């Protein structure tokens, strides 16, 4: 079960970094926040900014979730008790990030709620000789 816990940590870190990279790429493609908000107007549509607003909300969600996901990933790799509880919360909020976040969220919840992983958080950390 330790392998599943490590994999969960790495997947959370990767999902957080992926969210930041997606936001950076979108900002570069649309030449900044104002370009994102005016997506529909730029492609010849009306000046309504519904699509831009939805895109901006998705970007804010990805950026807000990136920090906790990376933090949880590092905590899980170090088998810290707080990371297990926060990991469950982050996994539930990750369901919104369809389809990748949903799959990782389900897998993370399966690993973190398992009885077999509980001793890993209560046992003293192993040294490098183990």
N, CA, C and O atoms as CSV, one atom per row, in Angstrom:
chain,resi,resn,atom,element,x,y,z
A,1,UNK,N,N,0.827,-1.200,0.000
A,1,UNK,CA,C,0.000,0.000,0.000
A,1,UNK,C,C,0.866,1.256,0.000
A,1,UNK,O,O,0.413,2.338,-0.371
A,2,UNK,N,N,2.120,1.094,0.422
A,2,UNK,CA,C,3.017,2.243,0.426
A,2,UNK,C,C,3.261,2.761,-0.995
A,2,UNK,O,O,3.419,3.963,-1.208
A,3,UNK,N,N,3.288,1.845,-1.958
A,3,UNK,CA,C,3.472,2.258,-3.356
A,3,UNK,C,C,2.286,3.089,-3.834
A,3,UNK,O,O,2.462,4.067,-4.561
A,4,UNK,N,N,1.082,2.700,-3.426
A,4,UNK,CA,C,-0.111,3.473,-3.800
A,4,UNK,C,C,-0.066,4.868,-3.173
A,4,UNK,O,O,-0.459,5.851,-3.803
A,5,UNK,N,N,0.412,4.948,-1.941
A,5,UNK,CA,C,0.490,6.245,-1.269
A,5,UNK,C,C,1.491,7.155,-1.971
A,5,UNK,O,O,1.223,8.339,-2.172
A,6,UNK,N,N,2.643,6.604,-2.342
A,6,UNK,CA,C,3.643,7.400,-3.069
A,6,UNK,C,C,3.093,7.845,-4.427
A,6,UNK,O,O,3.288,8.987,-4.842
A,7,UNK,N,N,2.409,6.934,-5.106
A,7,UNK,CA,C,1.828,7.261,-6.410
A,7,UNK,C,C,0.787,8.372,-6.264
A,7,UNK,O,O,0.709,9.269,-7.104
A,8,UNK,N,N,-0.007,8.311,-5.204
A,8,UNK,CA,C,-0.995,9.357,-4.947
A,8,UNK,C,C,-0.310,10.701,-4.724
A,8,UNK,O,O,-0.774,11.725,-5.224
A,9,UNK,N,N,0.788,10.702,-3.980
A,9,UNK,CA,C,1.534,11.938,-3.762
A,9,UNK,C,C,2.051,12.522,-5.060
A,9,UNK,O,O,1.910,13.718,-5.311
A,10,UNK,N,N,2.651,11.675,-5.888
A,10,UNK,CA,C,3.178,12.157,-7.167
A,10,UNK,C,C,2.065,12.630,-8.099
A,10,UNK,O,O,2.238,13.620,-8.811
A,11,UNK,N,N,0.924,11.937,-8.105
A,11,UNK,CA,C,-0.190,12.353,-8.949
A,11,UNK,C,C,-0.762,13.701,-8.512
A,11,UNK,O,O,-1.129,14.516,-9.358
A,12,UNK,N,N,-0.841,13.942,-7.220
A,12,UNK,CA,C,-1.324,15.241,-6.742
A,12,UNK,C,C,-0.368,16.360,-7.126
A,12,UNK,O,O,-0.802,17.434,-7.542
A,13,UNK,N,N,0.926,16.115,-6.990
A,13,UNK,CA,C,1.911,17.127,-7.400
A,13,UNK,C,C,1.802,17.387,-8.896
A,13,UNK,O,O,1.811,18.540,-9.329
A,14,UNK,N,N,1.700,16.320,-9.690
A,14,UNK,CA,C,1.610,16.478,-11.143
A,14,UNK,C,C,0.343,17.229,-11.546
A,14,UNK,O,O,0.386,18.063,-12.450
A,15,UNK,N,N,-0.774,16.951,-10.897
A,15,UNK,CA,C,-2.027,17.635,-11.234
A,15,UNK,C,C,-1.951,19.113,-10.880
A,15,UNK,O,O,-2.472,19.950,-11.617
A,16,UNK,N,N,-1.308,19.450,-9.758
A,16,UNK,CA,C,-1.142,20.849,-9.390
A,16,UNK,C,C,-0.263,21.597,-10.389
A,16,UNK,O,O,-0.580,22.714,-10.795
A,17,UNK,N,N,0.837,20.972,-10.775
A,17,UNK,CA,C,1.738,21.604,-11.750
A,17,UNK,C,C,1.054,21.725,-13.105
A,17,UNK,O,O,1.210,22.738,-13.787
A,18,UNK,N,N,0.299,20.705,-13.501
A,18,UNK,CA,C,-0.430,20.752,-14.769
A,18,UNK,C,C,-1.429,21.902,-14.794
A,18,UNK,O,O,-1.571,22.575,-15.816
A,19,UNK,N,N,-2.123,22.136,-13.683
A,19,UNK,CA,C,-3.072,23.249,-13.615
A,19,UNK,C,C,-2.395,24.592,-13.805
A,19,UNK,O,O,-2.920,25.460,-14.502
A,20,UNK,N,N,-1.234,24.772,-13.193
A,20,UNK,CA,C,-0.490,26.026,-13.353
A,20,UNK,C,C,-0.023,26.182,-14.797
A,20,UNK,O,O,-0.113,27.272,-15.362
A,21,UNK,N,N,0.472,25.108,-15.396
A,21,UNK,CA,C,0.944,25.184,-16.780
A,21,UNK,C,C,-0.191,25.495,-17.751
A,21,UNK,O,O,-0.004,26.258,-18.698
A,22,UNK,N,N,-1.352,24.918,-17.524
A,22,UNK,CA,C,-2.507,25.208,-18.384
A,22,UNK,C,C,-2.867,26.686,-18.298
A,22,UNK,O,O,-3.160,27.311,-19.318
A,23,UNK,N,N,-2.849,27.248,-17.102
A,23,UNK,CA,C,-3.166,28.672,-16.941
A,23,UNK,C,C,-2.140,29.545,-17.649
A,23,UNK,O,O,-2.500,30.534,-18.287
A,24,UNK,N,N,-0.887,29.191,-17.543
A,24,UNK,CA,C,0.165,29.973,-18.209
A,24,UNK,C,C,-0.009,29.918,-19.718
A,24,UNK,O,O,0.110,30.946,-20.386
A,25,UNK,N,N,-0.287,28.744,-20.270
A,25,UNK,CA,C,-0.471,28.609,-21.713
A,25,UNK,C,C,-1.674,29.420,-22.180
A,25,UNK,O,O,-1.598,30.099,-23.205
A,26,UNK,N,N,-2.776,29.362,-21.449
A,26,UNK,CA,C,-3.965,30.135,-21.838
A,26,UNK,C,C,-3.668,31.632,-21.803
A,26,UNK,O,O,-4.076,32.370,-22.700
A,27,UNK,N,N,-2.957,32.081,-20.768
A,27,UNK,CA,C,-2.617,33.507,-20.694
A,27,UNK,C,C,-1.709,33.922,-21.837
A,27,UNK,O,O,-1.855,35.025,-22.364
A,28,UNK,N,N,-0.783,33.076,-22.232
A,28,UNK,CA,C,0.110,33.402,-23.345
A,28,UNK,C,C,-0.669,33.436,-24.658
A,28,UNK,O,O,-0.485,34.342,-25.471
A,29,UNK,N,N,-1.540,32.446,-24.861
A,29,UNK,CA,C,-2.296,32.389,-26.117
A,29,UNK,C,C,-3.236,33.574,-26.297
A,29,UNK,O,O,-3.405,34.067,-27.412
A,30,UNK,N,N,-3.847,34.035,-25.207
A,30,UNK,CA,C,-4.808,35.131,-25.315
A,30,UNK,C,C,-4.235,36.472,-24.888
A,30,UNK,O,O,-4.973,37.439,-24.704
A,31,UNK,N,N,-2.934,36.528,-24.733
A,31,UNK,CA,C,-2.211,37.780,-24.459
A,31,UNK,C,C,-2.688,38.481,-23.183
A,31,UNK,O,O,-2.923,39.690,-23.177
A,32,UNK,N,N,-2.825,37.705,-22.104
A,32,UNK,CA,C,-3.118,38.299,-20.806
A,32,UNK,C,C,-4.546,38.124,-20.350
A,32,UNK,O,O,-5.381,37.581,-21.073
A,33,UNK,N,N,-4.825,38.593,-19.133
A,33,UNK,CA,C,-6.167,38.425,-18.557
A,33,UNK,C,C,-7.264,39.121,-19.347
A,33,UNK,O,O,-8.375,38.602,-19.450
A,34,UNK,N,N,-6.973,40.275,-19.899
A,34,UNK,CA,C,-8.016,40.970,-20.658
A,34,UNK,C,C,-8.368,40.204,-21.924
A,34,UNK,O,O,-9.519,40.227,-22.359
A,35,UNK,N,N,-7.407,39.537,-22.514
A,35,UNK,CA,C,-7.679,38.707,-23.685
A,35,UNK,C,C,-8.535,37.504,-23.344
A,35,UNK,O,O,-9.374,37.088,-24.142
A,36,UNK,N,N,-8.328,36.944,-22.162
A,36,UNK,CA,C,-9.132,35.809,-21.729
A,36,UNK,C,C,-10.576,36.246,-21.521
A,36,UNK,O,O,-11.500,35.542,-21.928
A,37,UNK,N,N,-10.779,37.392,-20.898
A,37,UNK,CA,C,-12.144,37.852,-20.631
A,37,UNK,C,C,-12.895,38.227,-21.894
A,37,UNK,O,O,-14.126,38.213,-21.901
A,38,UNK,N,N,-12.191,38.560,-22.956
A,38,UNK,CA,C,-12.847,38.959,-24.203
A,38,UNK,C,C,-12.688,37.897,-25.292
A,38,UNK,O,O,-12.560,38.242,-26.466
A,39,UNK,N,N,-12.692,36.622,-24.928
A,39,UNK,CA,C,-12.496,35.538,-25.897
A,39,UNK,C,C,-13.525,35.605,-27.015
A,39,UNK,O,O,-13.152,35.538,-28.186
A,40,UNK,N,N,-14.784,35.731,-26.700
A,40,UNK,CA,C,-15.834,35.722,-27.709
A,40,UNK,C,C,-15.726,36.933,-28.628
A,40,UNK,O,O,-15.945,36.805,-29.833
A,41,UNK,N,N,-15.396,38.095,-28.093
A,41,UNK,CA,C,-15.290,39.305,-28.912
A,41,UNK,C,C,-14.101,39.223,-29.866
A,41,UNK,O,O,-14.137,39.812,-30.947
A,42,UNK,N,N,-13.052,38.505,-29.483
A,42,UNK,CA,C,-11.853,38.410,-30.319
A,42,UNK,C,C,-12.078,37.555,-31.552
A,42,UNK,O,O,-11.445,37.785,-32.582
A,43,UNK,N,N,-12.963,36.577,-31.471
A,43,UNK,CA,C,-13.177,35.688,-32.615
A,43,UNK,C,C,-14.333,36.156,-33.493
A,43,UNK,O,O,-14.840,35.378,-34.301
A,44,UNK,N,N,-14.753,37.387,-33.354
A,44,UNK,CA,C,-15.776,37.955,-34.215
A,44,UNK,C,C,-17.181,37.846,-33.671
A,44,UNK,O,O,-18.142,38.166,-34.371
A,45,UNK,N,N,-17.317,37.408,-32.453
A,45,UNK,CA,C,-18.641,37.294,-31.848
A,45,UNK,C,C,-19.060,38.620,-31.239
A,45,UNK,O,O,-18.425,39.651,-31.460
A,46,UNK,N,N,-20.117,38.576,-30.486
A,46,UNK,CA,C,-20.583,39.781,-29.825
A,46,UNK,C,C,-19.636,40.121,-28.675
A,46,UNK,O,O,-18.742,39.342,-28.345
A,47,UNK,N,N,-19.837,41.258,-28.086
A,47,UNK,CA,C,-18.950,41.730,-27.025
A,47,UNK,C,C,-19.303,41.146,-25.664
A,47,UNK,O,O,-18.733,41.553,-24.652
A,48,UNK,N,N,-20.236,40.198,-25.623
A,48,UNK,CA,C,-20.530,39.571,-24.341
A,48,UNK,C,C,-19.344,38.717,-23.929
A,48,UNK,O,O,-18.639,38.155,-24.767
A,49,UNK,N,N,-19.144,38.633,-22.649
A,49,UNK,CA,C,-17.937,37.958,-22.171
A,49,UNK,C,C,-18.262,36.696,-21.361
A,49,UNK,O,O,-17.534,36.345,-20.432
A,50,UNK,N,N,-19.343,36.028,-21.713
A,50,UNK,CA,C,-19.715,34.827,-20.968
A,50,UNK,C,C,-18.644,33.755,-21.085
A,50,UNK,O,O,-18.251,33.169,-20.076
A,51,UNK,N,N,-18.164,33.487,-22.296
A,51,UNK,CA,C,-17.132,32.470,-22.479
A,51,UNK,C,C,-15.843,32.876,-21.783
A,51,UNK,O,O,-15.159,32.043,-21.190
A,52,UNK,N,N,-15.521,34.150,-21.859
A,52,UNK,CA,C,-14.327,34.633,-21.187
A,52,UNK,C,C,-14.440,34.529,-19.679
A,52,UNK,O,O,-13.471,34.189,-18.999
A,53,UNK,N,N,-15.618,34.820,-19.159
A,53,UNK,CA,C,-15.829,34.724,-17.719
A,53,UNK,C,C,-15.713,33.280,-17.247
A,53,UNK,O,O,-15.102,33.015,-16.212
A,54,UNK,N,N,-16.291,32.349,-17.992
A,54,UNK,CA,C,-16.208,30.927,-17.644
A,54,UNK,C,C,-14.762,30.451,-17.701
A,54,UNK,O,O,-14.320,29.707,-16.826
A,55,UNK,N,N,-14.024,30.872,-18.723
A,55,UNK,CA,C,-12.614,30.503,-18.835
A,55,UNK,C,C,-11.812,31.079,-17.681
A,55,UNK,O,O,-10.955,30.398,-17.118
A,56,UNK,N,N,-12.082,32.322,-17.326
A,56,UNK,CA,C,-11.369,32.936,-16.204
A,56,UNK,C,C,-11.688,32.222,-14.890
A,56,UNK,O,O,-10.801,32.042,-14.056
A,57,UNK,N,N,-12.924,31.820,-14.698
A,57,UNK,CA,C,-13.290,31.079,-13.478
A,57,UNK,C,C,-12.575,29.734,-13.431
A,57,UNK,O,O,-12.103,29.314,-12.375
A,58,UNK,N,N,-12.496,29.062,-14.570
A,58,UNK,CA,C,-11.790,27.776,-14.616
A,58,UNK,C,C,-10.306,27.966,-14.307
A,58,UNK,O,O,-9.703,27.137,-13.625
A,59,UNK,N,N,-9.719,29.048,-14.802
A,59,UNK,CA,C,-8.313,29.319,-14.528
A,59,UNK,C,C,-8.087,29.627,-13.048
A,59,UNK,O,O,-7.107,29.170,-12.459
A,60,UNK,N,N,-8.983,30.391,-12.455
A,60,UNK,CA,C,-8.866,30.692,-11.024
A,60,UNK,C,C,-8.979,29.407,-10.215
A,60,UNK,O,O,-8.232,29.209,-9.257
A,61,UNK,N,N,-9.910,28.533,-10.594
A,61,UNK,CA,C,-10.052,27.250,-9.899
A,61,UNK,C,C,-8.752,26.444,-9.983
A,61,UNK,O,O,-8.282,25.910,-8.979
A,62,UNK,N,N,-8.175,26.362,-11.185
A,62,UNK,CA,C,-6.938,25.599,-11.347
A,62,UNK,C,C,-5.801,26.183,-10.512
A,62,UNK,O,O,-5.022,25.443,-9.911
A,63,UNK,N,N,-5.708,27.512,-10.477
A,63,UNK,CA,C,-4.641,28.142,-9.693
A,63,UNK,C,C,-4.858,27.987,-8.195
A,63,UNK,O,O,-3.902,27.771,-7.449
A,64,UNK,N,N,-6.104,28.093,-7.748
A,64,UNK,CA,C,-6.392,27.951,-6.316
A,64,UNK,C,C,-6.150,26.508,-5.864
A,64,UNK,O,O,-5.686,26.288,-4.745
A,65,UNK,N,N,-6.451,25.544,-6.697
A,65,UNK,CA,C,-6.257,24.140,-6.345
A,65,UNK,C,C,-4.807,23.686,-6.461
A,65,UNK,O,O,-4.422,22.702,-5.829
A,66,UNK,N,N,-4.008,24.372,-7.242
A,66,UNK,CA,C,-2.625,23.941,-7.471
A,66,UNK,C,C,-1.813,23.934,-6.183
A,66,UNK,O,O,-1.077,22.981,-5.928
A,67,UNK,N,N,-1.929,24.962,-5.379
A,67,UNK,CA,C,-1.165,25.041,-4.135
A,67,UNK,C,C,-1.463,23.898,-3.179
A,67,UNK,O,O,-0.537,23.208,-2.752
A,68,UNK,N,N,-2.730,23.676,-2.829
A,68,UNK,CA,C,-3.036,22.556,-1.937
A,68,UNK,C,C,-2.675,21.194,-2.518
A,68,UNK,O,O,-2.274,20.299,-1.774
A,69,UNK,N,N,-2.807,21.018,-3.833
A,69,UNK,CA,C,-2.468,19.732,-4.426
A,69,UNK,C,C,-0.970,19.445,-4.307
A,69,UNK,O,O,-0.571,18.328,-3.978
A,70,UNK,N,N,-0.158,20.446,-4.574
A,70,UNK,CA,C,1.289,20.260,-4.449
A,70,UNK,C,C,1.664,20.043,-2.992
A,70,UNK,O,O,2.502,19.195,-2.687
A,71,UNK,N,N,1.058,20.795,-2.097
A,71,UNK,CA,C,1.326,20.660,-0.663
A,71,UNK,C,C,0.923,19.269,-0.155
A,71,UNK,O,O,1.676,18.639,0.588
A,72,UNK,N,N,-0.244,18.797,-0.549
A,72,UNK,CA,C,-0.705,17.469,-0.148
A,72,UNK,C,C,0.217,16.393,-0.716
A,72,UNK,O,O,0.547,15.427,-0.028
A,73,UNK,N,N,0.626,16.560,-1.954
A,73,UNK,CA,C,1.523,15.588,-2.566
A,73,UNK,C,C,2.821,15.444,-1.794
A,73,UNK,O,O,3.281,14.329,-1.546
A,74,UNK,N,N,3.413,16.567,-1.415
A,74,UNK,CA,C,4.653,16.517,-0.620
A,74,UNK,C,C,4.400,15.905,0.746
A,74,UNK,O,O,5.220,15.131,1.239
A,75,UNK,N,N,3.283,16.241,1.359
A,75,UNK,CA,C,2.955,15.674,2.658
A,75,UNK,C,C,2.731,14.168,2.596
A,75,UNK,O,O,3.142,13.441,3.501
A,76,UNK,N,N,2.084,13.696,1.535
A,76,UNK,CA,C,1.860,12.270,1.393
A,76,UNK,C,C,3.165,11.520,1.141
A,76,UNK,O,O,3.343,10.402,1.624
A,77,UNK,N,N,4.065,12.124,0.397
A,77,UNK,CA,C,5.358,11.483,0.165
A,77,UNK,C,C,6.151,11.361,1.462
A,77,UNK,O,O,6.947,10.435,1.620
A,78,UNK,N,N,5.938,12.289,2.388
A,78,UNK,CA,C,6.621,12.252,3.682
A,78,UNK,C,C,5.789,11.571,4.767
A,78,UNK,O,O,6.195,11.545,5.929
A,79,UNK,N,N,4.628,11.018,4.400
A,79,UNK,CA,C,3.718,10.316,5.323
A,79,UNK,C,C,3.353,11.172,6.526
A,79,UNK,O,O,3.415,10.704,7.664
A,80,UNK,N,N,2.980,12.402,6.287
A,80,UNK,CA,C,2.577,13.287,7.378
A,80,UNK,C,C,1.069,13.163,7.592
A,80,UNK,O,O,0.292,13.126,6.638
A,81,UNK,N,N,0.676,13.101,8.863
A,81,UNK,CA,C,-0.727,12.847,9.239
A,81,UNK,C,C,-1.688,13.890,8.663
A,81,UNK,O,O,-2.766,13.531,8.188
A,82,UNK,N,N,-1.317,15.171,8.695
A,82,UNK,CA,C,-2.208,16.221,8.208
A,82,UNK,C,C,-2.468,16.063,6.712
A,82,UNK,O,O,-3.529,16.457,6.227
A,83,UNK,N,N,-1.519,15.496,5.981
A,83,UNK,CA,C,-1.669,15.356,4.529
A,83,UNK,C,C,-2.774,14.363,4.177
A,83,UNK,O,O,-3.426,14.491,3.141
A,84,UNK,N,N,-2.978,13.384,5.037
A,84,UNK,CA,C,-4.043,12.416,4.768
A,84,UNK,C,C,-5.418,13.088,4.829
A,84,UNK,O,O,-6.246,12.901,3.938
A,85,UNK,N,N,-5.650,13.858,5.871
A,85,UNK,CA,C,-6.946,14.539,6.012
A,85,UNK,C,C,-7.144,15.595,4.933
A,85,UNK,O,O,-8.211,15.665,4.322
A,86,UNK,N,N,-6.130,16.412,4.696
A,86,UNK,CA,C,-6.237,17.438,3.663
A,86,UNK,C,C,-6.329,16.804,2.277
A,86,UNK,O,O,-6.981,17.346,1.384
A,87,UNK,N,N,-5.681,15.663,2.098
A,87,UNK,CA,C,-5.743,14.961,0.818
A,87,UNK,C,C,-7.141,14.508,0.474
A,87,UNK,O,O,-7.544,14.544,-0.688
A,88,UNK,N,N,-7.889,14.077,1.487
A,88,UNK,CA,C,-9.277,13.671,1.245
A,88,UNK,C,C,-10.119,14.867,0.797
A,88,UNK,O,O,-10.947,14.752,-0.106
A,89,UNK,N,N,-9.900,15.995,1.431
A,89,UNK,CA,C,-10.649,17.207,1.073
A,89,UNK,C,C,-10.289,17.674,-0.331
A,89,UNK,O,O,-11.169,18.003,-1.126
A,90,UNK,N,N,-9.002,17.704,-0.634
A,90,UNK,CA,C,-8.543,18.133,-1.961
A,90,UNK,C,C,-9.050,17.172,-3.032
A,90,UNK,O,O,-9.390,17.597,-4.136
A,91,UNK,N,N,-9.101,15.880,-2.713
A,91,UNK,CA,C,-9.598,14.901,-3.683
A,91,UNK,C,C,-11.068,15.141,-4.017
A,91,UNK,O,O,-11.475,15.000,-5.170
A,92,UNK,N,N,-11.852,15.498,-3.024
A,92,UNK,CA,C,-13.272,15.772,-3.272
A,92,UNK,C,C,-13.432,17.012,-4.154
A,92,UNK,O,O,-14.241,17.022,-5.082
A,93,UNK,N,N,-12.658,18.055,-3.856
A,93,UNK,CA,C,-12.727,19.254,-4.703
A,93,UNK,C,C,-12.144,18.995,-6.088
A,93,UNK,O,O,-12.486,19.693,-7.043
A,94,UNK,N,N,-11.278,18.012,-6.205
A,94,UNK,CA,C,-10.681,17.668,-7.491
A,94,UNK,C,C,-11.644,17.021,-8.465
A,94,UNK,O,O,-11.363,16.953,-9.662
A,95,UNK,N,N,-12.794,16.537,-7.963
A,95,UNK,CA,C,-13.779,15.926,-8.857
A,95,UNK,C,C,-14.246,16.903,-9.938
A,95,UNK,O,O,-14.670,16.478,-11.013
A,96,UNK,N,N,-14.173,18.192,-9.664
A,96,UNK,CA,C,-14.612,19.203,-10.625
A,96,UNK,C,C,-13.695,19.226,-11.850
A,96,UNK,O,O,-14.127,19.585,-12.945
A,97,UNK,N,N,-12.456,18.850,-11.666
A,97,UNK,CA,C,-11.445,18.886,-12.728
A,97,UNK,C,C,-11.586,17.641,-13.604
A,97,UNK,O,O,-10.782,16.712,-13.522
A,98,UNK,N,N,-12.628,17.643,-14.445
A,98,UNK,CA,C,-12.991,16.486,-15.264
A,98,UNK,C,C,-12.053,16.396,-16.455
A,98,UNK,O,O,-11.734,17.448,-17.008
A,99,UNK,N,N,-11.596,15.274,-16.890
A,99,UNK,CA,C,-11.708,13.918,-16.391
A,99,UNK,C,C,-10.529,13.509,-15.514
A,99,UNK,O,O,-10.640,12.576,-14.719
A,100,UNK,N,N,-9.409,14.199,-15.654
A,100,UNK,CA,C,-8.186,13.789,-14.955
A,100,UNK,C,C,-8.343,13.917,-13.445
A,100,UNK,O,O,-8.002,12.992,-12.708
A,101,UNK,N,N,-8.849,15.040,-12.983
A,101,UNK,CA,C,-9.008,15.252,-11.547
A,101,UNK,C,C,-9.999,14.298,-10.922
A,101,UNK,O,O,-9.849,13.922,-9.760
A,102,UNK,N,N,-11.011,13.900,-11.674
A,102,UNK,CA,C,-11.999,12.962,-11.163
A,102,UNK,C,C,-11.361,11.597,-10.932
A,102,UNK,O,O,-11.571,10.974,-9.891
A,103,UNK,N,N,-10.588,11.140,-11.900
A,103,UNK,CA,C,-9.932,9.836,-11.773
A,103,UNK,C,C,-8.919,9.857,-10.637
A,103,UNK,O,O,-8.873,8.928,-9.830
A,104,UNK,N,N,-8.114,10.900,-10.567
A,104,UNK,CA,C,-7.116,11.005,-9.498
A,104,UNK,C,C,-7.806,11.164,-8.146
A,104,UNK,O,O,-7.330,10.623,-7.148
A,105,UNK,N,N,-8.910,11.891,-8.097
A,105,UNK,CA,C,-9.653,12.062,-6.852
A,105,UNK,C,C,-10.221,10.756,-6.333
A,105,UNK,O,O,-10.153,10.479,-5.135
A,106,UNK,N,N,-10.783,9.950,-7.223
A,106,UNK,CA,C,-11.327,8.648,-6.816
A,106,UNK,C,C,-10.203,7.748,-6.324
A,106,UNK,O,O,-10.334,7.092,-5.290
A,107,UNK,N,N,-9.107,7.716,-7.059
A,107,UNK,CA,C,-7.969,6.885,-6.654
A,107,UNK,C,C,-7.397,7.353,-5.317
A,107,UNK,O,O,-7.074,6.536,-4.455
A,108,UNK,N,N,-7.274,8.665,-5.150
A,108,UNK,CA,C,-6.742,9.207,-3.897
A,108,UNK,C,C,-7.641,8.877,-2.723
A,108,UNK,O,O,-7.153,8.502,-1.657
A,109,UNK,N,N,-8.938,9.010,-2.901
A,109,UNK,CA,C,-9.863,8.664,-1.820
A,109,UNK,C,C,-9.792,7.183,-1.475
A,109,UNK,O,O,-9.870,6.812,-0.304
A,110,UNK,N,N,-9.645,6.339,-2.487
A,110,UNK,CA,C,-9.515,4.907,-2.232
A,110,UNK,C,C,-8.267,4.614,-1.406
A,110,UNK,O,O,-8.305,3.824,-0.463
A,111,UNK,N,N,-7.162,5.261,-1.771
A,111,UNK,CA,C,-5.904,5.023,-1.050
A,111,UNK,C,C,-5.972,5.615,0.356
A,111,UNK,O,O,-5.617,4.940,1.322
A,112,UNK,N,N,-6.416,6.850,0.485
A,112,UNK,CA,C,-6.364,7.535,1.774
A,112,UNK,C,C,-7.381,7.016,2.784
A,112,UNK,O,O,-7.180,7.182,3.987
A,113,UNK,N,N,-8.459,6.396,2.333
A,113,UNK,CA,C,-9.439,5.855,3.268
A,113,UNK,C,C,-9.203,4.382,3.565
A,113,UNK,O,O,-9.952,3.780,4.335
A,114,UNK,N,N,-8.190,3.803,2.976
A,114,UNK,CA,C,-7.882,2.399,3.189
A,114,UNK,C,C,-7.327,2.174,4.592
A,114,UNK,O,O,-6.550,2.982,5.102
A,115,UNK,N,N,-7.735,1.069,5.206
A,115,UNK,CA,C,-7.219,0.724,6.535
A,115,UNK,C,C,-5.746,0.334,6.476
A,115,UNK,O,O,-5.032,0.475,7.468
A,116,UNK,N,N,-5.291,-0.146,5.348
A,116,UNK,CA,C,-3.909,-0.598,5.206
A,116,UNK,C,C,-2.916,0.556,5.181
A,116,UNK,O,O,-1.735,0.357,5.466
A,117,UNK,N,N,-3.378,1.766,4.843
A,117,UNK,CA,C,-2.477,2.911,4.762
A,117,UNK,C,C,-2.364,3.634,6.103
A,117,UNK,O,O,-1.442,4.424,6.307
A,118,UNK,N,N,-3.288,3.368,7.004
A,118,UNK,CA,C,-3.301,4.057,8.299
A,118,UNK,C,C,-2.015,3.858,9.108
A,118,UNK,O,O,-1.528,4.828,9.689
A,119,UNK,N,N,-1.444,2.653,9.175
A,119,UNK,CA,C,-0.193,2.500,9.942
A,119,UNK,C,C,0.980,3.291,9.382
A,119,UNK,O,O,1.912,3.620,10.117
A,120,UNK,N,N,0.946,3.596,8.102
A,120,UNK,CA,C,2.045,4.373,7.508
A,120,UNK,C,C,2.110,5.784,8.080
A,120,UNK,O,O,3.183,6.384,8.143
A,121,UNK,N,N,0.963,6.312,8.495
A,121,UNK,CA,C,0.923,7.663,9.040
A,121,UNK,C,C,1.210,7.701,10.534
A,121,UNK,O,O,1.633,8.733,11.056
A,122,UNK,N,N,0.987,6.598,11.222
A,122,UNK,CA,C,1.216,6.590,12.663
A,122,UNK,C,C,2.596,6.056,13.025
A,122,UNK,O,O,3.094,6.332,14.116
A,123,UNK,N,N,3.218,5.301,12.135
A,123,UNK,CA,C,4.548,4.747,12.418
A,123,UNK,C,C,5.595,5.855,12.303
A,123,UNK,O,O,5.414,6.797,11.532
A,124,UNK,N,N,6.687,5.750,13.063
A,124,UNK,CA,C,7.740,6.744,12.917
A,124,UNK,C,C,8.360,6.642,11.529
A,124,UNK,O,O,8.430,5.557,10.952
A,125,UNK,N,N,8.810,7.775,10.995
A,125,UNK,CA,C,9.383,7.755,9.653
A,125,UNK,C,C,10.621,6.858,9.598
A,125,UNK,O,O,11.430,6.812,10.525
A,126,UNK,N,N,10.733,6.155,8.485
A,126,UNK,CA,C,11.880,5.263,8.315
A,126,UNK,C,C,13.097,6.050,7.892
A,126,UNK,O,O,12.995,7.068,7.208
A,127,UNK,N,N,14.227,5.573,8.300
A,127,UNK,CA,C,15.493,6.220,7.941
A,127,UNK,C,C,15.964,5.811,6.564
A,127,UNK,O,O,15.342,4.954,5.935
A,128,UNK,N,N,17.044,6.398,6.076
A,128,UNK,CA,C,17.527,6.079,4.720
A,128,UNK,C,C,18.080,4.663,4.620
A,128,UNK,O,O,18.197,4.138,3.512
A,129,UNK,N,N,18.426,4.022,5.744
A,129,UNK,CA,C,18.976,2.673,5.692
A,129,UNK,C,C,17.916,1.611,5.438
A,129,UNK,O,O,18.255,0.468,5.130
A,130,UNK,N,N,16.622,1.970,5.562
A,130,UNK,CA,C,15.550,0.982,5.360
A,130,UNK,C,C,15.304,0.749,3.897
A,130,UNK,O,O,14.439,-0.049,3.536
